Amino acid sequence: MVKVLIIAVMTSLSVLLEVVSNLAPFGYGLAGIGAGLAAIGAGLGIGNIGKSGMEAIARQPEATGDIRSNMIIAAALVEAVALFANVVCLLVILMK
């Protein structure tokens, strides 16, 4: 299951890279905007994870350890998606 998910993500990233690289005159600007949007999206996502985690800890203080570990895993997944987006933007810039 994980291998299928990884293959699907990599395939979609390569398709996205191909589409964006075809926009040759606008490549640098779009890549910069894409990297910025990825950073903003990751910040908002991790902020929402933290907010929800703090609310959950306030409701059930005895589950703090489980909630914290789940928050860290979710934040790592959000960061991974942002990193993939930034790599795609970097590849668009370097492909020129």
C-alpha positions as CSV (number, residue, x, y, z in Angstrom):
1,M,0.0,0.0,0.0
2,V,2.8,2.4,0.9
3,K,4.7,1.6,-2.3
4,V,1.6,2.4,-4.4
5,L,1.1,5.7,-2.5
6,I,4.8,6.6,-3.1
7,I,4.5,5.8,-6.8
8,A,1.3,7.8,-7.1
9,V,2.9,10.8,-5.4
10,M,6.1,10.7,-7.5
11,T,4.1,10.3,-10.7
12,S,1.9,13.3,-9.9
13,L,5.0,15.3,-9.0
14,S,6.6,14.4,-12.4
15,V,3.4,15.4,-14.2
16,L,3.2,18.7,-12.2
17,L,6.9,19.3,-13.1
18,E,6.2,18.7,-16.8
19,V,3.2,21.0,-16.8
20,V,5.0,23.8,-15.0
21,S,8.2,23.5,-17.0
22,N,6.2,24.0,-20.2
23,L,5.4,27.5,-19.0
24,A,8.9,28.6,-20.0
25,P,8.6,32.3,-20.0
26,F,6.9,32.3,-16.6
27,G,8.8,29.5,-15.0
28,Y,10.9,31.5,-12.5
29,G,8.1,33.6,-11.3
30,L,5.7,30.8,-10.9
31,A,8.3,28.7,-9.1
32,G,8.9,31.5,-6.6
33,I,5.2,31.9,-6.1
34,G,4.8,28.2,-5.7
35,A,7.5,27.9,-3.1
36,G,6.0,30.8,-1.2
37,L,2.5,29.2,-1.3
38,A,4.0,25.9,-0.1
39,A,5.6,27.6,2.9
40,I,2.4,29.5,3.7
41,G,0.3,26.4,3.4
42,A,2.7,24.4,5.7
43,G,2.6,27.2,8.3
44,L,-1.1,27.3,8.3
45,G,-1.4,23.5,8.4
46,I,1.0,23.1,11.3
47,G,-0.7,26.0,13.1
48,N,-4.0,24.2,12.8
49,I,-2.4,21.0,14.1
50,G,-1.1,22.8,17.1
51,K,-4.4,24.6,17.8
52,S,-6.3,21.3,17.6
53,G,-3.8,19.5,19.7
54,M,-3.9,22.2,22.5
55,E,-7.7,22.0,22.5
56,A,-7.6,18.3,22.8
57,I,-5.0,18.4,25.6
58,A,-7.2,20.9,27.4
59,R,-10.2,18.6,27.1
60,Q,-8.3,15.4,28.1
61,P,-5.0,16.2,30.0
62,E,-4.4,12.5,30.7
63,A,-3.9,11.8,26.9
64,T,-1.2,14.4,26.5
65,G,1.5,12.0,25.4
66,D,-0.6,10.3,22.7
67,I,-1.9,13.7,21.4
68,R,1.6,15.1,21.3
69,S,3.1,12.2,19.4
70,N,0.2,12.3,16.9
71,M,0.8,16.1,16.5
72,I,4.5,15.5,15.8
73,I,3.7,12.9,13.1
74,A,1.0,15.1,11.5
75,A,3.4,18.1,11.4
76,A,6.1,16.0,9.9
77,L,3.7,14.8,7.1
78,V,2.7,18.5,6.4
79,E,6.4,19.5,6.3
80,A,7.1,16.6,3.9
81,V,4.5,17.8,1.5
82,A,5.9,21.4,1.7
83,L,9.3,20.1,1.1
84,F,8.2,18.2,-2.0
85,A,6.5,21.3,-3.3
86,N,9.7,23.3,-2.8
87,V,11.7,20.7,-4.5
88,V,9.4,20.8,-7.5
89,C,9.8,24.6,-7.6
90,L,13.5,24.3,-7.4
91,L,13.6,21.8,-10.2
92,V,11.6,24.1,-12.4
93,I,14.2,26.9,-11.8
94,L,17.2,24.5,-12.4
95,M,15.7,22.9,-15.5
96,K,16.1,26.1,-17.5
